[in-house]
């Protein structure tokens, strides 16, 4: 996919991540997702429908994170499944030495310690995905819900990202959609970045043990504005450029 970049890169705890690395990770993730679809299609299995919308966003973020960290020894995907941030910044020997203490050795296997990796005290990069909020036209066939695989860009009304905590974070927010050019396969279309604090998130909604709901929060107006003012890259397709401009994304920082 052909992307236009809008910055030189981002700086996280002293580590410079070039925009070329971020875009390459997005391109590789998109190609990998297309290959996954092909492989599952061969056995008559609809991977994205089975995952569902909520799980799909997380999977895309995980795939992207693997590619972003693949060739950068200073970046590491958080080894704990519930860890935060999603990508750890291992900027020097001190941080690396501390990281080695974040595991218990059980039967010769290194088991990550949740309390030391959620959060990781030296910080890093959160990676979250969104397909955006949509306002479908009234009385349309899709008014009561969008099916998996339907491009939603023409109904886009806002961008928001969700998390399980409202702690301060360096957030790389990805926007994806079901690509019309690729038969409705989900593809990363743009990326944003923001340094966020507790004041940029809505009040945390706590989970309940009886329904297994986890805590969650989303960006408030100030958080959305920070992200939408810091566009990193976008696909070179007029309908996506127009849609993001129409909801207030800032394209002037190129």
C-alpha positions in Angstrom: 0.0 0.0 0.0 1.2 3.5 -0.7 1.3 5.8 2.3 2.1 9.5 2.8 4.1 10.3 5.9 3.5 13.4 8.0 6.4 13.4 10.4 10.0 12.2 10.7 9.3 9.8 13.5 8.4 9.6 17.2 10.6 9.8 20.4 9.8 7.4 23.3 11.9 7.4 26.4 15.0 8.4 24.5 14.4 6.0 21.6 13.8 7.5 18.1 11.4 5.4 16.0 11.7 6.6 12.4 8.5 7.1 10.5 9.9 4.7 7.8 10.0 1.9 10.4 6.4 2.6 11.4 5.1 2.7 7.8 7.1 -0.5 7.0 5.5 -2.2 10.0 2.0 -1.1 8.8 2.7 -2.4 5.2 4.1 -5.7 6.5 1.1 -6.1 8.8 -1.3 -5.5 6.0 0.4 -8.0 3.8 0.4 -10.6 6.6 -3.3 -10.1 7.2 -4.0 -10.6 3.5 -2.0 -13.8 3.6 -3.9 -15.0 6.7 -7.2 -14.4 4.9 -6.0 -16.5 2.0 -4.8 -19.4 4.1 -8.0 -19.5 6.1 -10.1 -19.1 3.0 -8.5 -22.3 1.6 -10.1 -24.3 4.4 -13.4 -22.5 4.2 -12.9 -20.6 7.5 -13.8 -16.9 7.9 -11.1 -15.8 10.4 -12.3 -12.2 10.7 -16.0 -13.1 11.3 -15.0 -15.6 14.0 -12.8 -13.0 15.7 -15.5 -10.4 15.7 -15.0 -6.6 15.7 -13.6 -6.2 19.3 -11.1 -9.0 19.0 -10.1 -8.1 15.5 -8.8 -4.7 16.6 -6.5 -6.3 19.2 -5.2 -8.8 16.7 -4.3 -6.1 14.2 -2.4 -4.2 16.9 -0.5 -7.3 17.9 0.5 -8.1 14.3 1.7 -4.5 13.8 3.7 -4.6 17.1 5.5 -7.7 16.0 6.7 -6.1 12.8 7.6 -2.8 14.5 9.8 -4.6 17.0 11.2 -7.3 14.7 14.4 -5.5 13.6 14.8 -3.1 16.5 16.7 -4.5 19.5 15.6 -1.5 21.6 11.9 -2.4 21.2 10.3 -5.5 22.6 6.7 -6.7 22.6 5.6 -6.9 26.3 6.1 -10.6 27.2 3.1 -10.7 29.5 -0.3 -11.0 27.8 -1.8 -8.4 30.2 1.3 -6.2 30.3 1.5 -2.5 29.6 2.7 -0.8 27.7 2.3 -3.0 24.6 5.9 -2.4 23.5 8.8 -2.0 25.9 11.6 0.5 25.3 14.9 -1.1 26.3 17.1 1.9 25.8 20.2 0.8 27.7 21.9 -1.9 29.8 20.2 -0.7 33.1 16.8 -1.2 31.5 17.8 -4.6 30.0 19.2 -5.8 33.3 15.9 -4.9 35.0 14.0 -6.7 32.3 15.8 -9.9 33.0 14.4 -9.8 36.6 10.8 -9.7 35.3 10.6 -13.4 34.9 10.4 -16.5 37.1 12.1 -19.7 36.0 9.7 -22.6 36.2 10.9 -26.0 34.9 13.5 -24.3 32.8 10.9 -21.9 31.2 10.9 -18.2 31.8 7.4 -17.0 33.0 6.8 -13.3 32.9 5.8 -11.7 36.2 2.6 -9.6 35.7 3.3 -7.2 38.6 6.6 -6.1 37.0 5.3 -5.9 33.4 1.9 -4.3 34.1 3.2 -1.7 34.1 6.8 -1.9 33.1 8.4 0.9 35.1 10.7 2.1 32.3 7.8 2.8 29.9 7.3 2.2 26.3 4.7 2.5 23.6 1.0 1.6 23.7 -0.4 0.4 20.3 -4.2 0.6 19.9 -6.4 0.1 16.9 -9.8 1.6 15.9 -12.1 1.3 13.0 -13.7 4.6 14.1 -17.2 5.6 15.1 -19.8 5.6 12.3 -23.1 7.3 11.7 -24.9 5.2 9.1 -27.8 6.9 7.2 -31.2 6.4 8.7 -33.5 3.8 7.0 -30.6 2.1 5.3 -30.1 -1.6 5.2 -27.1 -1.4 7.5 -28.6 1.0 10.0 -28.9 -1.7 12.7 -25.2 -2.7 12.4 -22.3 -3.2 10.1 -21.3 -6.6 9.0 -17.7 -7.8 9.0 -16.0 -6.9 5.7 -18.1 -3.8 4.9 -16.0 -0.7 4.3 -17.1 2.0 6.8 -15.1 5.0 5.7 -18.0 6.8 4.1 -19.9 6.6 7.4 -16.9 7.7 9.6 -17.9 10.3 12.2 -15.0 10.2 14.7 -11.9 8.4 15.8 -11.4 7.1 19.3 -9.2 4.5 21.0 -10.1 2.3 24.0 -7.9 1.0 26.8 -8.2 -0.9 30.1 -6.6 1.9 32.1 -6.3 5.7 32.1 -2.7 5.9 33.1 -0.3 8.2 31.3 0.8 6.7 28.0 2.6 7.3 24.7 -0.1 6.1 22.3 0.4 5.0 18.7 -3.2 4.8 17.5 -3.9 2.9 14.3 -7.0 3.4 12.1 -8.1 0.5 9.9 -11.0 -0.3 7.7 -12.3 -3.2 5.5 -10.5 -2.5 2.2 -12.8 -2.4 -0.8 -9.7 -3.0 -3.0 -8.9 -6.2 -1.1 -12.4 -7.8 -0.9 -13.2 -6.4 2.5 -10.0 -7.6 4.2 -9.1 -5.3 7.2 -6.1 -3.1 6.4 -4.3 -0.3 8.4 -5.1 3.0 6.7 -3.5 5.6 9.0 -1.6 6.2 12.1 -1.6 8.8 14.9 0.5 9.5 18.0 0.0 11.3 21.3 1.5 11.8 24.7 -1.6 11.3 27.0 -2.3 11.8 30.7 -5.1 10.7 33.0 -6.9 13.9 32.1 -7.2 12.8 28.5 -9.3 9.7 29.3 -12.9 9.2 30.3 -13.7 7.9 33.8 -12.6 4.3 34.1 -15.5 1.8 34.0 -14.7 -1.0 36.3 -15.5 -4.6 35.4 -17.8 -6.9 37.3 -16.7 -10.4 38.5 -20.1 -11.9 37.7 -20.1 -11.0 34.0 -16.3 -11.1 33.5 -16.3 -7.6 32.1 -12.9 -5.9 32.3 -12.3 -2.3 33.1 -12.3 0.1 30.2 -12.0 3.7 29.2 -11.7 5.7 26.0 -10.3 9.1 25.0 -12.3 12.2 25.9 -12.5 15.3 23.8 -9.0 16.5 24.7 -7.5 13.1 24.1 -9.1 12.8 20.7 -7.9 16.2 19.8 -4.3 15.4 20.7 -4.3 12.3 18.6 -6.1 13.8 15.6 -3.7 16.7 15.6 -0.7 14.3 15.2 -1.1 12.4 12.0 1.8 10.1 11.3 0.9 8.6 8.0 -2.2 7.9 5.8 -2.9 5.8 2.8 -2.9 7.6 -0.5 -6.6 7.1 -1.3 -8.8 10.2 -1.8 -11.8 8.8 0.1 -9.7 8.2 3.3 -7.9 11.5 3.1 -11.3 13.3 2.6 -13.0 11.3 5.4 -10.3 12.1 8.0 -10.2 15.7 7.0 -14.0 15.9 7.3 -13.9 14.7 10.9 -11.2 17.2 11.9 -7.8 15.4 11.5 -5.0 17.9 11.1 -3.0 17.5 7.8 -1.0 20.7 8.2 2.0 19.2 10.0 3.5 17.6 6.9 
